[in-house]
Amino acid sequence: MPSQCCDHGKEAALLPKHRCKLCPTAGGGGLIVTENTEIITKRGIKKNGNLLYTLVPMQVVTQAYYDRQFAKADLAAAQQKAKAKAEKLGIQFIPAGNGQSA
């Protein structure tokens, strides 16, 4: 069953036994996904094989990048709106960050 733990897009999510690991040489940008393989020996014993590296299509990578950028912009706009409202009400605005809730 494919994993849905990351945003590599539909193509990567359809890979069998998709793992949410990124190749460190890919710069952590979600360019490469790895998949475990299995082999069956002549005696019928199932063993771990090599990692299968799959390049994520560039359209998927760029779309994920744009989605992250839009999410950041939406957050910044919401914080700016909340700050303006807080200033209007005369209270101090402390933005939530790093897992904190407001």
N, CA, C and O of each residue as an XYZ file, in Angstrom:
408
protein
N       0.843     -1.180      0.000
C       0.000      0.000      0.000
C       0.885      1.238      0.000
O       1.773      1.326      0.848
N       0.699      2.196     -0.894
C       1.540      3.374     -0.947
C       1.324      4.275      0.251
O       0.228      4.370      0.802
N       2.391      4.923      0.631
C       2.335      5.840      1.757
C       1.863      7.211      1.288
O       2.196      7.635      0.181
N       1.110      7.891      2.099
C       0.612      9.225      1.766
C       1.243     10.250      2.698
O       0.602     11.245      3.038
N       2.498     10.027      3.124
C       3.085     10.863      4.159
C       3.750     12.123      3.644
O       4.140     12.966      4.452
N       3.898     12.291      2.352
C       4.575     13.476      1.851
C       3.901     13.990      0.597
O       2.966     13.374      0.084
N       4.373     15.106      0.112
C       3.691     15.756     -1.003
C       4.461     15.619     -2.312
O       4.729     16.615     -2.984
N       4.813     14.403     -2.670
C       5.513     14.179     -3.932
C       4.550     14.099     -5.098
O       4.978     14.047     -6.251
N       3.270     14.088     -4.821
C       2.283     14.059     -5.892
C       1.740     12.668     -6.138
O       2.183     11.688     -5.540
N       0.760     12.607     -7.041
C       0.082     11.349     -7.332
C       1.025     10.304     -7.901
O       0.917      9.125     -7.563
N       1.954     10.720     -8.765
C       2.826      9.761     -9.415
C       3.664      8.989     -8.394
O       3.773      7.765     -8.476
N       4.256      9.703     -7.434
C       5.079      9.049     -6.435
C       4.230      8.256     -5.451
O       4.664      7.215     -4.959
N       3.032      8.736     -5.162
C       2.170      8.046     -4.206
C       1.660      6.732     -4.782
O       1.259      5.850     -4.022
N       1.664      6.578     -6.095
C       1.187      5.348     -6.704
C       2.254      4.261     -6.754
O       1.964      3.120     -7.115
N       3.483      4.611     -6.394
C       4.544      3.620     -6.395
C       4.279      2.596     -5.299
O       3.874      2.970     -4.198
N       4.498      1.311     -5.576
C       4.308      0.312     -4.524
C       5.369      0.472     -3.439
O       6.547      0.674     -3.735
N       4.947      0.381     -2.202
C       5.823      0.492     -1.040
C       6.637      1.779     -1.076
O       7.830      1.772     -0.772
N       6.005      2.862     -1.441
C       6.666      4.162     -1.506
C       7.109      4.559     -0.114
O       6.334      4.475      0.839
N       8.346      4.988      0.004
C       8.861      5.435      1.290
C       9.124      6.919      1.226
O       9.579      7.441      0.208
N       8.840      7.584      2.303
C       9.016      9.034      2.347
C      10.440      9.365      2.763
O      10.666      9.958      3.818
N      11.387      8.986      1.938
C      12.783      9.313      2.193
C      13.302     10.080      1.005
O      12.957      9.784     -0.139
N      14.112     11.040      1.270
C      14.702     11.827      0.206
C      16.183     11.535      0.153
O      16.832     11.379      1.187
N      16.705     11.464     -1.028
C      18.132     11.276     -1.201
C      18.843     12.534     -0.719
O      18.497     13.626     -1.170
N      19.827     12.428      0.181
C      20.472     13.631      0.693
C      21.179     14.429     -0.393
O      21.359     15.637     -0.241
N      21.584     13.787     -1.481
C      22.259     14.516     -2.551
C      21.283     15.324     -3.383
O      21.701     16.164     -4.180
N      19.980     15.086     -3.214
C      18.984     15.832     -3.980
C      18.668     17.175     -3.328
O      17.800     17.904     -3.807
N      19.356     17.505     -2.252
C      19.154     18.793     -1.616
C      17.912     18.844     -0.759
O      17.518     19.929     -0.333
N      17.280     17.724     -0.488
C      16.096     17.716      0.348
C      14.900     18.367     -0.300
O      13.961     18.757      0.394
N      14.910     18.494     -1.606
C      13.829     19.166     -2.300
C      12.746     18.241     -2.795
O      11.880     18.677     -3.553
N      12.757     16.983     -2.400
C      11.733     16.055     -2.848
C      11.916     15.618     -4.284
O      10.941     15.326     -4.976
N      13.159     15.570     -4.738
C      13.424     15.210     -6.125
C      13.528     13.709     -6.348
O      13.254     13.219     -7.444
N      13.926     12.972     -5.305
C      14.144     11.541     -5.437
C      13.411     10.820     -4.310
O      13.507     11.224     -3.151
N      12.677      9.751     -4.643
C      12.058      8.900     -3.632
C      12.698      7.520     -3.724
O      13.116      7.093     -4.800
N      12.772      6.829     -2.595
C      13.364      5.500     -2.581
C      12.293      4.470     -2.282
O      11.288      4.760     -1.634
N      12.527      3.269     -2.764
C      11.584      2.178     -2.597
C      12.387      0.916     -2.294
O      13.349      0.607     -2.998
N      11.996      0.189     -1.251
C      12.656     -1.075     -0.943
C      12.281     -2.121     -1.971
O      11.157     -2.136     -2.474
N      13.225     -2.997     -2.282
C      12.936     -4.121     -3.166
C      13.202     -5.410     -2.405
O      13.933     -5.412     -1.414
N      12.617     -6.491     -2.859
C      12.823     -7.804     -2.250
C      13.214     -8.786     -3.333
O      12.779     -8.683     -4.480
N      14.049     -9.746     -2.942
C      14.410    -10.810     -3.875
C      14.061    -12.152     -3.238
O      13.980    -12.268     -2.015
N      13.861    -13.139     -4.064
C      13.603    -14.495     -3.589
C      14.733    -15.369     -4.119
O      14.945    -15.466     -5.327
N      15.457    -16.007     -3.194
C      16.590    -16.831     -3.589
C      16.105    -18.124     -4.238
O      14.908    -18.410     -4.254
N      17.044    -18.900     -4.771
C      16.696    -20.180     -5.399
C      16.031    -21.126     -4.408
O      15.225    -21.971     -4.795
N      16.365    -20.984     -3.142
C      15.775    -21.830     -2.100
C      14.414    -21.319     -1.648
O      13.774    -21.937     -0.797
N      13.966    -20.202     -2.203
C      12.662    -19.663     -1.855
C      12.660    -18.750     -0.646
O      11.599    -18.444     -0.102
N      13.832    -18.312     -0.220
C      13.943    -17.427      0.937
C      13.828    -15.986      0.462
O      14.508    -15.575     -0.479
N      12.957    -15.220      1.125
C      12.761    -13.819      0.774
C      13.794    -12.976      1.511
O      13.923    -13.070      2.732
N      14.539    -12.142      0.759
C      15.557    -11.277      1.344
C      15.362     -9.856      0.860
O      14.716     -9.605     -0.157
N      15.939     -8.929      1.620
C      15.903     -7.528      1.207
C      16.810     -7.334      0.011
O      17.903     -7.895     -0.065
N      16.334     -6.528     -0.920
C      17.142     -6.209     -2.092
C      17.778     -4.842     -1.933
O      18.062     -4.405     -0.818
N      17.996     -4.187     -3.026
C      18.573     -2.841     -3.035
C      17.472     -1.806     -2.996
O      16.293     -2.122     -3.159
N      17.869     -0.574     -2.781
C      16.914      0.522     -2.859
C      16.731      0.905     -4.320
O      17.696      0.986     -5.080
N      15.491      1.138     -4.700
C      15.171      1.591     -6.044
C      14.915      3.089     -5.966
O      14.014      3.535     -5.256
N      15.706      3.862     -6.695
C      15.567      5.316     -6.687
C      14.696      5.741     -7.857
O      14.893      5.288     -8.984
N      13.731      6.615     -7.584
C      12.827      7.106     -8.616
C      12.844      8.625     -8.611
O      12.668      9.252     -7.567
N      13.056      9.208     -9.773
C      13.007     10.670     -9.892
C      11.557     11.112     -9.981
O      10.777     10.566    -10.761
N      11.208     12.092     -9.185
C       9.861     12.646     -9.212
C       9.788     13.605    -10.401
O      10.715     14.388    -10.606
N       8.704     13.562    -11.193
C       8.590     14.474    -12.339
C       8.701     15.936    -11.907
O       8.200     16.333    -10.856
N       9.367     16.716    -12.741
C       9.628     18.116    -12.409
C       8.350     18.913    -12.185
O       8.330     19.815    -11.348
N       7.280     18.601    -12.918
C       6.016     19.312    -12.737
C       5.487     19.107    -11.319
O       4.947     20.034    -10.715
N       5.642     17.900    -10.792
C       5.165     17.591     -9.443
C       5.997     18.359     -8.414
O       5.457     18.906     -7.453
N       7.306     18.394     -8.623
C       8.197     19.092     -7.697
C       7.898     20.586     -7.687
O       7.804     21.196     -6.622
N       7.746     21.179     -8.875
C       7.477     22.610     -8.928
C       6.102     22.946     -8.353
O       5.945     23.971     -7.690
N       5.107     22.096     -8.599
C       3.777     22.338     -8.041
C       3.802     22.268     -6.516
O       3.158     23.078     -5.848
N       4.545     21.300     -5.959
C       4.668     21.192     -4.507
C       5.367     22.436     -3.943
O       4.991     22.935     -2.882
N       6.383     22.931     -4.655
C       7.087     24.148     -4.234
C       6.127     25.330     -4.236
O       6.086     26.103     -3.279
N       5.359     25.469     -5.304
C       4.402     26.579     -5.384
C       3.350     26.474     -4.282
O       2.966     27.484     -3.693
N       2.886     25.264     -4.002
C       1.898     25.071     -2.934
C       2.459     25.502     -1.581
O       1.770     26.147     -0.790
N       3.727     25.137     -1.321
C       4.353     25.556     -0.062
C       4.492     27.069      0.003
O       4.270     27.667      1.056
N       4.857     27.694     -1.113
C       5.007     29.149     -1.136
C       3.669     29.852     -0.915
O       3.600     30.848     -0.195
N       2.594     29.329     -1.541
C       1.267     29.919     -1.331
C       0.813     29.751      0.115
O       0.180     30.646      0.673
N       1.133     28.610      0.725
C       0.775     28.396      2.129
C       1.504     29.396      3.023
O       0.916     29.934      3.961
N       2.789     29.648      2.733
C       3.535     30.639      3.506
C       2.936     32.030      3.335
O       2.816     32.786      4.299
N       2.561     32.360      2.099
C       1.970     33.676      1.835
C       0.627     33.818      2.539
O       0.328     34.879      3.087
N      -0.188     32.760      2.532
C      -1.476     32.796      3.232
C      -1.281     32.988      4.731
O      -2.022     33.738      5.365
N      -0.282     32.308      5.298
C       0.006     32.449      6.729
C       0.453     33.872      7.050
O       0.017     34.461      8.039
N       1.325     34.416      6.208
C       1.801     35.784      6.436
C       0.651     36.783      6.346
O       0.582     37.720      7.141
N      -0.249     36.591      5.387
C      -1.403     37.489      5.246
C      -2.325     37.374      6.456
O      -2.831     38.383      6.946
N      -2.548     36.154      6.941
C      -3.411     35.960      8.107
C      -2.788     36.588      9.349
O      -3.487     37.187     10.166
N      -1.456     36.447      9.489
C      -0.791     37.060     10.642
C      -0.842     38.585     10.569
O      -1.026     39.258     11.582
N      -0.680     39.112      9.376
C      -0.739     40.565      9.211
C      -2.140     41.087      9.538
O      -2.291     42.135     10.166
N      -3.152     40.349      9.106
C      -4.539     40.732      9.398
C      -4.813     40.666     10.903
O      -5.460     41.550     11.463
N      -4.312     39.608     11.550
C      -4.509     39.458     12.995
C      -3.760     40.539     13.764
O      -4.244     41.037     14.780
N      -2.572     40.901     13.270
C      -1.799     41.951     13.936
C      -2.521     43.296     13.835
O      -2.579     44.053     14.804
N      -3.068     43.583     12.659
C      -3.804     44.836     12.476
C      -5.033     44.875     13.375
O      -5.350     45.915     13.952
N      -5.722     43.752     13.495
C      -6.910     43.685     14.354
C      -6.523     43.860     15.822
O      -7.214     44.540     16.580
N      -5.393     43.228     16.217
C      -4.934     43.340     17.601
C      -4.546     44.777     17.923
O      -4.862     45.279     19.001
N      -3.859     45.443     16.992
C      -3.477     46.835     17.215
C      -4.706     47.735     17.305
O      -4.739     48.694     18.076
N      -5.704     47.407     16.510
C      -6.946     48.197     16.540
C      -7.634     48.054     17.897
O      -8.212     49.011     18.412
N      -7.565     46.837     18.477
C      -8.184     46.595     19.777
C      -7.284     47.016     20.938
O      -7.717     47.028     22.090
N      -6.022     47.364     20.631
C      -5.114     47.824     21.669
C      -4.482     46.708     22.473
O      -4.128     46.916     23.633
N      -4.332     45.543     21.899
C      -3.677     44.435     22.600
C      -2.417     44.041     21.841
O      -2.262     44.330     20.654
N      -1.520     43.368     22.568
C      -0.258     42.961     21.961
C      -0.460     41.704     21.122
O      -1.132     40.763     21.545
N       0.121     41.700     19.941
C       0.023     40.549     19.048
C       1.314     39.757     19.120
O       2.396     40.292     18.877
N       1.196     38.470     19.459
C       2.348     37.562     19.484
C       2.037     36.433     18.504
O       1.181     35.595     18.788
N       2.720     36.395     17.353
C       2.430     35.367     16.358
C       2.851     33.986     16.840
O       3.863     33.837     17.524
N       2.067     32.986     16.479
C       2.407     31.614     16.804
C       3.532     31.176     15.887
O       3.587     31.596     14.731
N       4.418     30.347     16.379
C       5.514     29.874     15.558
C       6.124     28.612     16.130
O       6.059     28.358     17.332
N       6.713     27.834     15.253
C       7.394     26.595     15.632
C       6.530     25.672     16.480
O       6.938     25.247     17.561
N       5.352     25.370     15.991
C       4.496     24.421     16.680
C       3.684     25.013     17.801
O       2.916     24.293     18.439
N       3.819     26.302     18.071
C       3.027     26.932     19.119
C       1.650     27.254     18.582
O       1.478     27.496     17.388
N       0.693     27.254     19.449
C      -0.647     27.688     19.063
C      -0.892     29.075     19.645
O      -0.280     29.459     20.642
N      -1.767     29.799     19.031
C      -2.048     31.160     19.481
C      -2.885     31.192     20.723
O      -3.205     32.270     21.224
